[in-house]
Amino acid sequence: RLVGGSMDCQRCRQPLLEASPGPGGRGLAPLGESYVVLPQSRRASALHASLNESLSQPVGGGVLQASSIHDQLQTVDRLVGLAERCASLPCGVPLCEDCASGVVRDLNARLRDAREERDRLQAAFAELEAGDGGPSHGALSDAEFAAEEAARELEVSELRAALASARRERSALADEAVRLRAQRAEQEAEEEAWHAVINGNTLRAQAEQEEATRERQLVQFCRRELARLGRVDVVSDVFRISSTGSFGTLNSLRLGRLPGVSVDWAEINAALGQVALLLVAVARESGARFSSHALLPMGSYSKAYKLDEPRAQYELHGSGSPHLGRIFGSSRFDKGLTMLLACASGLLAFAG
């Protein structure tokens, strides 16, 4: 490469210097390029002279001399081939002196390595040829070779027999695997069926257990309710007997009248109906029976009658008219009250 009219080293990129005489002796000047234009007639002679001069230069301690143009062309061809082989080097030309020395050292090292490798290959080749020299170097005789060949054939036949046996065994194992897979499928189907049966039985058992638990809870609830109801006094809850002033009351209804205290007949009739109902309920609950009279609880219009005269019924309710009360004061109402008192007396006698 030209830099400012001079060439650079292809490895260190420093400008190349040439030896040129100076004023005081030898000196160094940059190496450049010059061009001289020669006539066409002189070019061939100059090229021939330059070629003879280059071939006459000492190379490697000797001088190349060519006796004819044919030898010169062969020499040039060898030089061109050498230049082509040098093209694979890690650096090109031109080179400075230091870089050229380094390249020479690298080439010498490669040359030593190549020679060492060549020596090793030659030694290995010599050993190989020495091993194949004759029967004295471990070669087998015909009998030994035949015996070894027979042993190898026997081994091969044994191996083939073992291979055939292994193939038969493999086929048998494959058939066994198919049979086991089918058996496993049957077992899985049977297992699924048993699982379905077990699950059904489990569900039924759970349902029955839940039903039994519900029935036990229902029985316990009924027992508690029965015990609670057994502690309940129905008569006391239905018929609340109390008093208000001088009057006895049944369910807050006053029973009777006093001078100076007016009680409505509707309240008295309702109280008499509650008394009749109370006597009938107590007699039925206790199992008592009235001997001569009977009562018909009908609310505010209850009645009483004799057992031997069931058609003759007497009212247990009075009238709100004072004139009618005075006219019929000792009539049917009084007889009904008498029968009511007789029934109460008989129930007291049964309880006592």
Residue, then its C-alpha position, 0 to 999 in steps of 0.5 A: r500500500l502506498v502512503g504519501g508515495s511510500m510503501d507500508c509493512q503489511r504486518c506492522r503497518q509502518p512505512l518501509l525504509e531503504a538504505s541510501p547513501g547520504p552526505g556523510g555515508r549510508g542512510l535510510a530513506p523511505l521506500g517508494e515506487s518509480y515508473v520508467v517507460l521504455p520503448q516496445s523494442r526495449r521492453a522484451s530485452a529488459l524483461h529478459a535481462s531482468l529475468n536472467e538477473s533474478l534467476s542468477q541471485p543466490v537463494g538459500g546459499g546457491v545460485l539458480q542458473a538456467s541453460s535455456i529459456h525452457d529451464q527459465l520458464q520452469t523456474v519461473d513456474r516453480l517460483v509462482g507456485l511458491a508464491e501461491r503457497c505463501a499466499s496462505l500465510p497470515c501476512g502479505v508482502p512487503l514486510c519490514e526486517d523485524c516482521a520478516s524475522g518474526v515470520v521466518r521464526d514462525l515458519n521455522a517452528r512450523l517446519r520443526d513440527a512438520r518434521e517431528e510429525r513426519d518422523r512419528l509417522q515413519a516410525a509408526f509405518a516401520e513398526l507396522e511393516a515390522g509386525d507384518g514381516g512373517p510368522s515369527h512376529g505373532a502370525l497364526s498358522d493354518a491350523e490355529f486359524a482354522a480352530e479360531e475360525a471354527a470357534r468363531e463360527l460356533e460362537v456365532s451359531e450360539l449367538r444366533a440360537a440365543l437370538a432365536s430363543a430371545r425372539r421366541e421368548r419375546s413373542a411369548l412375552a408379547d402374547e402373555a402381555v396381551r392376555l394380561r391386558a385382557q385379564r386386567a380389562e376384565q378385572e377393571a370392569e368387574e371392579e367397576a361393577w363391584h364399586a357400583v354395587i358397593n356405592g349403591n349399598t353405601l347410599r342405601a345404608q346412609a339413607e336408612q341410617e338417616e331415616a332411622t336417625r330421623e325416626r329416633q329424633l321424631v320418637q324423642f320429640c314425641r316423648r318430650e311433647l307427651a311428657r310436656l302434655g302430661r304435665v299440662d292440666v287441660v281443665s285448668d287451662v281451658f276452665r279458669i276458675s276465679s272470683t271477681g268481688s262477691f262473684g265466682t267466675l269461670n273464664s272471666l264470666r260471672l255466675g249469679r246475681l246479687p241485690g244491688v249488683s246487676v249482671d247481664w243474663a247473657e253473661i250468666n247464661a254463658a257461665l252456666g254453659q261453661v259449668a255444664l261443659l266443665l262437669v261433662a269434661v271432668a266426668r268423661e276424663s275421670g270415668a264417672r257416670f251420672s246416676s239420674h241426670a245428664l247435661l247437654p253443654m250447648g254454650s249459652y243455651s245448655k240444657a239438662y234432662k233426666l236419664d229416664e226421661p230424655r225427651a223432657q229437657y230443661e233449659l240452663h239459661g234465663s231470660g232477660s225479661p223481669h216479668l217473664g222471670r217472675i211468672f216462670g221463676s220456679s219453672r223449667f229454669d229452676k228445674g234445670l239448675t236443680m239437675l245441674l247441682a245434682c250432677a255436680s254433687g254426684l261428681l264430687a261424691f265420685a271424686g271423694 
